[in-house]
Amino acid sequence: MAAAGQTREVLERRIDLSAPLDLRLTLGPLQRGKYDPCTRVSQSGVWRATRTPAGAATMHVEPDGSGVTFCAWGPGAEWAVERAPDLLGAADNPADFAPSHPLVRDLHRRLRGLRLPRTGAVMEALVPSILEQKVTGIEARRSFTRIVRRYGEPAPGPFPLHLPPAPERLAALPYWAFHPLGVEQRRADTIRRACARASRLERAADLEPAAARALLMSMPGIGPWTAAEVGLAALGHADAVSVGDYHLPHQVAWVLAGERRGSDERMLELLEPFAGHRGRVTRLIAVGAPMPSRRAPRAQLRSIADI
């Protein structure tokens, strides 16, 4: 039997599209920085390595005229091919989204190919979201890359990707094993606890949004921000709002009210008219609306591994 990274047998499926689809806008949030070992997103297509209930899989999505060609390798290829439409946002239905705010209406028109994906892979969204708690994006992405390269394995298929580490492997690590990778004890312990209960947390994929959010937040160290990030990346929750984000309240306040500074309370107030699609609105704002020029220095990067 070929090793995981050497599996060459491929399953292929062509998916016709009934609405515009922009792969970069839709699947871009799944890539954790340009050096992400698990996902590569470009104009020409998307490569993604994942762990499915049937085993490891690598998938490739490529635009193909009025549709896309979806290919998959590995023991989980059949599982991945069957659920390909969900990955591409087929379950996301913005038909009843008719914003009256002129700028949001314009963003929705210009970015009409944006869909909210549903990977169903809760832990694969949860671990990097925990890493992003209370640190800069650069720090979090750097730590994620190091963790995957140290504790993941080569993915099946022809493209050099790595699988995300198996939850049971991360759960078995002592907290100090994360320290050289740039992760302090608080986040390391949250990852270890969550991974030890991975099978329970994965059930969030089968729950309604409110129940999924409650399940995720029942874990110590997982709050509203992390639960919303998982909802948007893995579960296709169009109304998930990342309360507690450093930048998002200011972006929302600026775009919707012309205010340079925002708060979580003000953000939720401004988003209330979009109930049911608040996560969609924040995603449109994040990718399509410019922020005013900065008036403060950027946060200083730290090296936790040197502490």
DRENDO-1510 file (C-alpha; in Angstrom, 1 decimal, always signed):
<recs>
REC; n; res; u; v; w
REC; 1; MET; +0.0; +0.0; +0.0 .
REC; 2; ALA; +1.3; +3.5; -0.9 .
REC; 3; ALA; +2.1; +5.9; +1.9 .
REC; 4; ALA; -0.3; +8.7; +2.4 .
REC; 5; GLY; +1.7; +11.3; +0.6 .
REC; 6; GLN; +2.2; +8.9; -2.4 .
REC; 7; THR; -1.4; +8.0; -3.1 .
REC; 8; ARG; -2.1; +8.8; -6.8 .
REC; 9; GLU; -5.6; +7.3; -7.4 .
REC; 10; VAL; -8.0; +10.2; -8.0 .
REC; 11; LEU; -11.8; +10.7; -7.9 .
REC; 12; GLU; -13.2; +13.4; -10.0 .
REC; 13; ARG; -16.5; +15.3; -10.1 .
REC; 14; ARG; -17.7; +18.2; -12.2 .
REC; 15; ILE; -20.1; +20.6; -10.4 .
REC; 16; ASP; -22.3; +22.9; -12.4 .
REC; 17; LEU; -22.9; +26.3; -10.8 .
REC; 18; SER; -26.3; +28.0; -10.8 .
REC; 19; ALA; -24.8; +31.2; -9.3 .
REC; 20; PRO; -21.4; +33.0; -9.5 .
REC; 21; LEU; -18.7; +31.5; -7.3 .
REC; 22; ASP; -15.4; +33.2; -6.5 .
REC; 23; LEU; -13.1; +30.5; -5.1 .
REC; 24; ARG; -10.7; +32.9; -3.5 .
REC; 25; LEU; -13.4; +34.9; -1.7 .
REC; 26; THR; -15.2; +31.7; -0.6 .
REC; 27; LEU; -12.3; +29.4; +0.4 .
REC; 28; GLY; -9.7; +32.1; +1.2 .
REC; 29; PRO; -10.5; +32.1; +4.9 .
REC; 30; LEU; -9.6; +28.4; +5.1 .
REC; 31; GLN; -6.0; +29.3; +4.4 .
REC; 32; ARG; -4.1; +30.4; +7.5 .
REC; 33; GLY; -1.5; +32.6; +5.9 .
REC; 34; LYS; +0.5; +32.1; +2.7 .
REC; 35; TYR; +2.7; +29.4; +4.2 .
REC; 36; ASP; -0.3; +27.3; +5.4 .
REC; 37; PRO; +0.9; +23.6; +4.9 .
REC; 38; CYS; -2.7; +22.4; +4.7 .
REC; 39; THR; -4.4; +24.8; +2.2 .
REC; 40; ARG; -3.3; +26.8; -0.8 .
REC; 41; VAL; -5.7; +29.2; -2.5 .
REC; 42; SER; -4.9; +30.9; -5.8 .
REC; 43; GLN; -6.7; +32.3; -8.8 .
REC; 44; SER; -6.2; +29.1; -10.6 .
REC; 45; GLY; -7.7; +26.8; -7.9 .
REC; 46; VAL; -7.6; +25.6; -4.4 .
REC; 47; TRP; -5.7; +22.7; -2.8 .
REC; 48; ARG; -6.8; +21.5; +0.6 .
REC; 49; ALA; -5.7; +18.6; +2.9 .
REC; 50; THR; -8.2; +17.3; +5.5 .
REC; 51; ARG; -9.0; +14.5; +7.8 .
REC; 52; THR; -12.5; +13.0; +7.1 .
REC; 53; PRO; -14.4; +10.3; +9.0 .
REC; 54; ALA; -13.2; +7.9; +6.2 .
REC; 55; GLY; -9.6; +8.9; +6.4 .
REC; 56; ALA; -7.2; +11.5; +5.0 .
REC; 57; ALA; -8.0; +13.3; +1.8 .
REC; 58; THR; -6.5; +15.9; -0.4 .
REC; 59; MET; -8.8; +17.9; -2.7 .
REC; 60; HIS; -8.3; +20.2; -5.6 .
REC; 61; VAL; -11.0; +22.6; -6.9 .
REC; 62; GLU; -10.5; +24.3; -10.2 .
REC; 63; PRO; -12.8; +26.7; -12.1 .
REC; 64; ASP; -14.2; +25.1; -15.3 .
REC; 65; GLY; -16.3; +27.4; -17.4 .
REC; 66; SER; -19.8; +27.5; -15.9 .
REC; 67; GLY; -18.7; +25.1; -13.1 .
REC; 68; VAL; -15.8; +23.7; -11.2 .
REC; 69; THR; -13.8; +20.4; -11.4 .
REC; 70; PHE; -13.4; +18.8; -8.0 .
REC; 71; CYS; -10.7; +16.1; -7.6 .
REC; 72; ALA; -9.8; +14.1; -4.4 .
REC; 73; TRP; -7.1; +11.7; -3.4 .
REC; 74; GLY; -6.7; +9.4; -0.4 .
REC; 75; PRO; -8.9; +7.1; +1.8 .
REC; 76; GLY; -11.3; +10.0; +2.4 .
REC; 77; ALA; -11.6; +10.9; -1.3 .
REC; 78; GLU; -15.2; +9.6; -1.7 .
REC; 79; TRP; -16.3; +11.3; +1.4 .
REC; 80; ALA; -14.8; +14.6; +0.2 .
REC; 81; VAL; -16.3; +14.3; -3.3 .
REC; 82; GLU; -19.7; +13.6; -1.9 .
REC; 83; ARG; -19.6; +16.8; +0.2 .
REC; 84; ALA; -17.9; +19.0; -2.3 .
REC; 85; PRO; -21.0; +21.2; -2.9 .
REC; 86; ASP; -21.0; +22.1; +0.8 .
REC; 87; LEU; -17.4; +23.1; +0.7 .
REC; 88; LEU; -18.2; +25.5; -2.2 .
REC; 89; GLY; -21.1; +27.1; -0.3 .
REC; 90; ALA; -24.0; +25.2; -1.9 .
REC; 91; ALA; -25.8; +25.2; +1.5 .
REC; 92; ASP; -25.3; +29.0; +1.8 .
REC; 93; ASN; -28.4; +30.8; +0.6 .
REC; 94; PRO; -28.2; +34.6; +0.3 .
REC; 95; ALA; -31.4; +34.8; -1.7 .
REC; 96; ASP; -33.2; +36.5; +1.2 .
REC; 97; PHE; -30.3; +38.9; +1.8 .
REC; 98; ALA; -31.5; +42.3; +0.4 .
REC; 99; PRO; -29.5; +45.0; +2.4 .
REC; 100; SER; -30.8; +48.5; +2.3 .
REC; 101; HIS; -27.6; +50.1; +3.4 .
REC; 102; PRO; -26.1; +51.4; +0.2 .
REC; 103; LEU; -22.5; +50.4; +0.8 .
REC; 104; VAL; -23.4; +46.9; +2.0 .
REC; 105; ARG; -25.7; +46.6; -1.0 .
REC; 106; ASP; -22.8; +47.6; -3.3 .
REC; 107; LEU; -20.4; +45.2; -1.6 .
REC; 108; HIS; -23.0; +42.3; -2.0 .
REC; 109; ARG; -23.3; +43.2; -5.7 .
REC; 110; ARG; -19.6; +43.5; -6.4 .
REC; 111; LEU; -18.6; +40.4; -4.4 .
REC; 112; ARG; -21.6; +38.3; -5.6 .
REC; 113; GLY; -19.3; +35.3; -5.9 .
REC; 114; LEU; -18.7; +35.1; -2.1 .
REC; 115; ARG; -20.3; +32.2; -0.4 .
REC; 116; LEU; -19.9; +30.8; +3.1 .
REC; 117; PRO; -18.2; +27.4; +3.0 .
REC; 118; ARG; -19.2; +24.4; +5.1 .
REC; 119; THR; -16.2; +22.1; +5.6 .
REC; 120; GLY; -17.8; +20.2; +8.5 .
REC; 121; ALA; -14.3; +19.9; +10.0 .
REC; 122; VAL; -14.8; +21.5; +13.4 .
REC; 123; MET; -11.4; +20.7; +15.0 .
REC; 124; GLU; -9.6; +21.8; +11.8 .
REC; 125; ALA; -11.1; +25.2; +12.3 .
REC; 126; LEU; -11.0; +25.2; +16.1 .
REC; 127; VAL; -7.3; +24.6; +16.6 .
REC; 128; PRO; -6.1; +27.6; +14.5 .
REC; 129; SER; -8.8; +29.8; +15.9 .
REC; 130; ILE; -7.6; +29.1; +19.4 .
REC; 131; LEU; -4.1; +29.9; +18.3 .
REC; 132; GLU; -5.4; +33.3; +17.1 .
REC; 133; GLN; -6.7; +34.2; +20.5 .
REC; 134; LYS; -5.1; +37.4; +21.9 .
REC; 135; VAL; -2.1; +37.5; +19.5 .
REC; 136; THR; -1.4; +39.0; +16.2 .
REC; 137; GLY; -2.3; +37.1; +13.0 .
REC; 138; ILE; +1.3; +36.8; +12.1 .
REC; 139; GLU; +2.2; +35.1; +15.4 .
REC; 140; ALA; -0.8; +32.7; +15.2 .
REC; 141; ARG; -0.1; +31.7; +11.6 .
REC; 142; ARG; +3.5; +31.1; +12.3 .
REC; 143; SER; +2.6; +28.8; +15.3 .
REC; 144; PHE; +0.0; +27.0; +13.2 .
REC; 145; THR; +2.6; +26.3; +10.5 .
REC; 146; ARG; +5.1; +25.0; +13.0 .
REC; 147; ILE; +2.6; +22.7; +14.7 .
REC; 148; VAL; +1.4; +21.2; +11.4 .
REC; 149; ARG; +4.9; +20.6; +10.1 .
REC; 150; ARG; +6.0; +19.0; +13.4 .
REC; 151; TYR; +2.9; +16.9; +14.2 .
REC; 152; GLY; +1.1; +16.5; +10.9 .
REC; 153; GLU; +1.9; +14.0; +8.2 .
REC; 154; PRO; +2.2; +14.3; +4.4 .
REC; 155; ALA; -1.2; +14.4; +2.7 .
REC; 156; PRO; -2.2; +12.0; -0.1 .
REC; 157; GLY; -2.1; +13.1; -3.7 .
REC; 158; PRO; +0.3; +14.9; -6.0 .
REC; 159; PHE; +0.5; +18.3; -4.3 .
REC; 160; PRO; +3.0; +18.7; -1.3 .
REC; 161; LEU; +0.5; +19.4; +1.5 .
REC; 162; HIS; +0.4; +18.3; +5.1 .
REC; 163; LEU; -2.5; +17.0; +7.0 .
REC; 164; PRO; -3.6; +18.9; +10.2 .
REC; 165; PRO; -2.3; +17.0; +13.2 .
REC; 166; ALA; -4.7; +14.3; +14.5 .
REC; 167; PRO; -6.5; +15.7; +17.6 .
REC; 168; GLU; -5.4; +12.7; +19.7 .
REC; 169; ARG; -1.8; +13.5; +19.0 .
REC; 170; LEU; -2.1; +17.1; +20.1 .
REC; 171; ALA; -4.2; +16.0; +23.2 .
REC; 172; ALA; -1.3; +13.7; +24.3 .
REC; 173; LEU; +1.3; +16.4; +24.2 .
REC; 174; PRO; +2.4; +18.2; +27.4 .
REC; 175; TYR; +1.8; +21.9; +27.4 .
REC; 176; TRP; +5.5; +22.7; +27.3 .
REC; 177; ALA; +5.8; +21.0; +23.9 .
REC; 178; PHE; +3.9; +23.9; +22.4 .
REC; 179; HIS; +6.3; +26.5; +23.9 .
REC; 180; PRO; +9.0; +26.2; +21.2 .
REC; 181; LEU; +6.3; +26.6; +18.6 .
REC; 182; GLY; +5.3; +30.0; +20.0 .
REC; 183; VAL; +2.3; +29.0; +22.1 .
REC; 184; GLU; +2.1; +29.8; +25.8 .
REC; 185; GLN; +0.5; +27.5; +28.4 .
REC; 186; ARG; -3.0; +29.1; +28.3 .
REC; 187; ARG; -3.6; +28.5; +24.6 .
REC; 188; ALA; -1.7; +25.2; +24.7 .
REC; 189; ASP; -4.0; +23.9; +27.5 .
REC; 190; THR; -7.1; +25.0; +25.6 .
REC; 191; ILE; -6.0; +23.1; +22.5 .
REC; 192; ARG; -5.1; +20.0; +24.5 .
REC; 193; ARG; -8.5; +20.0; +26.3 .
REC; 194; ALA; -10.4; +20.6; +23.1 .
REC; 195; CYS; -8.5; +17.8; +21.2 .
REC; 196; ALA; -9.2; +15.4; +24.1 .
REC; 197; ARG; -12.9; +16.0; +23.5 .
REC; 198; ALA; -12.7; +16.2; +19.7 .
REC; 199; SER; -15.4; +13.6; +19.0 .
REC; 200; ARG; -17.8; +15.5; +21.2 .
REC; 201; LEU; -17.0; +18.9; +19.6 .
REC; 202; GLU; -17.2; +17.5; +16.1 .
REC; 203; ARG; -20.9; +16.9; +16.7 .
REC; 204; ALA; -21.3; +20.7; +16.4 .
REC; 205; ALA; -21.4; +20.1; +12.6 .
REC; 206; ASP; -24.8; +18.4; +13.0 .
REC; 207; LEU; -26.4; +21.0; +15.2 .
REC; 208; GLU; -28.4; +24.2; +14.6 .
REC; 209; PRO; -26.2; +27.3; +15.0 .
REC; 210; ALA; -27.3; +28.2; +18.5 .
REC; 211; ALA; -26.7; +24.7; +19.8 .
REC; 212; ALA; -23.4; +24.4; +18.0 .
REC; 213; ARG; -22.3; +27.6; +19.5 .
REC; 214; ALA; -23.3; +26.5; +23.0 .
REC; 215; LEU; -21.5; +23.2; +22.6 .
REC; 216; LEU; -18.3; +24.9; +21.6 .
REC; 217; MET; -18.5; +27.5; +24.3 .
REC; 218; SER; -19.0; +24.7; +26.9 .
REC; 219; MET; -15.3; +24.1; +26.7 .
REC; 220; PRO; -13.1; +26.2; +29.0 .
REC; 221; GLY; -11.1; +28.7; +26.9 .
REC; 222; ILE; -13.5; +28.8; +24.0 .
REC; 223; GLY; -15.6; +32.0; +24.0 .
REC; 224; PRO; -17.9; +33.9; +21.6 .
REC; 225; TRP; -15.1; +35.0; +19.3 .
REC; 226; THR; -13.6; +31.5; +18.8 .
REC; 227; ALA; -17.1; +29.9; +18.4 .
REC; 228; ALA; -18.0; +32.4; +15.8 .
REC; 229; GLU; -14.8; +31.9; +13.9 .
REC; 230; VAL; -15.5; +28.1; +13.8 .
REC; 231; GLY; -19.1; +28.8; +12.7 .
REC; 232; LEU; -18.0; +30.9; +9.8 .
REC; 233; ALA; -15.1; +28.7; +8.6 .
REC; 234; ALA; -16.5; +25.2; +9.2 .
REC; 235; LEU; -20.2; +25.4; +9.6 .
REC; 236; GLY; -21.4; +28.0; +7.2 .
REC; 237; HIS; -23.2; +30.0; +9.8 .
REC; 238; ALA; -24.2; +33.2; +8.0 .
REC; 239; ASP; -25.2; +35.0; +11.3 .
REC; 240; ALA; -22.0; +34.3; +13.3 .
REC; 241; VAL; -20.4; +37.5; +14.6 .
REC; 242; SER; -16.9; +37.4; +16.0 .
REC; 243; VAL; -17.5; +39.4; +19.2 .
REC; 244; GLY; -14.2; +40.2; +20.8 .
REC; 245; ASP; -12.2; +40.8; +17.6 .
REC; 246; TYR; -9.5; +43.5; +17.8 .
REC; 247; HIS; -10.2; +45.1; +14.4 .
REC; 248; LEU; -13.7; +44.1; +13.4 .
REC; 249; PRO; -15.7; +46.5; +15.5 .
REC; 250; HIS; -13.8; +49.4; +14.1 .
REC; 251; GLN; -14.2; +48.2; +10.5 .
REC; 252; VAL; -18.0; +47.8; +11.0 .
REC; 253; ALA; -18.4; +51.2; +12.7 .
REC; 254; TRP; -16.4; +52.9; +9.9 .
REC; 255; VAL; -18.3; +51.3; +7.1 .
REC; 256; LEU; -21.8; +51.4; +8.5 .
REC; 257; ALA; -21.7; +54.7; +10.5 .
REC; 258; GLY; -18.5; +56.6; +9.4 .
REC; 259; GLU; -17.1; +56.2; +12.9 .
REC; 260; ARG; -13.4; +55.6; +13.3 .
REC; 261; ARG; -13.7; +53.7; +16.6 .
REC; 262; GLY; -16.1; +51.0; +17.5 .
REC; 263; SER; -16.9; +48.6; +20.3 .
REC; 264; ASP; -18.5; +45.2; +20.4 .
REC; 265; GLU; -21.8; +46.8; +21.6 .
REC; 266; ARG; -21.8; +49.3; +18.9 .
REC; 267; MET; -20.9; +46.7; +16.3 .
REC; 268; LEU; -23.9; +44.5; +17.3 .
REC; 269; GLU; -26.2; +47.6; +17.3 .
REC; 270; LEU; -25.1; +48.4; +13.7 .
REC; 271; LEU; -25.4; +44.8; +12.6 .
REC; 272; GLU; -28.9; +44.3; +14.0 .
REC; 273; PRO; -30.7; +45.3; +10.8 .
REC; 274; PHE; -28.9; +42.4; +9.1 .
REC; 275; ALA; -29.9; +39.7; +11.6 .
REC; 276; GLY; -29.6; +36.3; +9.9 .
REC; 277; HIS; -26.8; +37.5; +7.8 .
REC; 278; ARG; -24.5; +39.4; +10.2 .
REC; 279; GLY; -21.6; +37.1; +9.6 .
REC; 280; ARG; -22.0; +37.6; +5.8 .
REC; 281; VAL; -22.0; +41.4; +6.3 .
REC; 282; THR; -18.8; +41.3; +8.4 .
REC; 283; ARG; -17.2; +39.0; +5.7 .
REC; 284; LEU; -18.2; +41.4; +3.0 .
REC; 285; ILE; -16.8; +44.4; +5.0 .
REC; 286; ALA; -13.5; +42.5; +5.8 .
REC; 287; VAL; -12.7; +41.7; +2.1 .
REC; 288; GLY; -14.3; +44.6; +0.3 .
REC; 289; ALA; -14.3; +47.8; +2.4 .
REC; 290; PRO; -11.2; +49.9; +3.0 .
REC; 291; MET; -10.3; +51.1; +6.5 .
REC; 292; PRO; -9.3; +54.7; +7.3 .
REC; 293; SER; -5.6; +55.3; +7.6 .
REC; 294; ARG; -3.9; +54.1; +10.8 .
REC; 295; ARG; -3.3; +56.6; +13.7 .
REC; 296; ALA; -1.5; +54.2; +16.0 .
REC; 297; PRO; +1.6; +52.0; +15.8 .
REC; 298; ARG; +1.1; +48.3; +15.0 .
REC; 299; ALA; +1.2; +45.8; +17.8 .
REC; 300; GLN; +4.7; +44.5; +18.5 .
REC; 301; LEU; +5.4; +40.9; +17.6 .
REC; 302; ARG; +6.6; +38.7; +20.4 .
REC; 303; SER; +8.6; +35.5; +20.4 .
REC; 304; ILE; +7.0; +33.3; +23.1 .
REC; 305; ALA; +9.5; +30.6; +22.4 .
REC; 306; ASP; +12.2; +33.0; +23.7 .
REC; 307; ILE; +10.4; +33.8; +26.9 .
</recs>
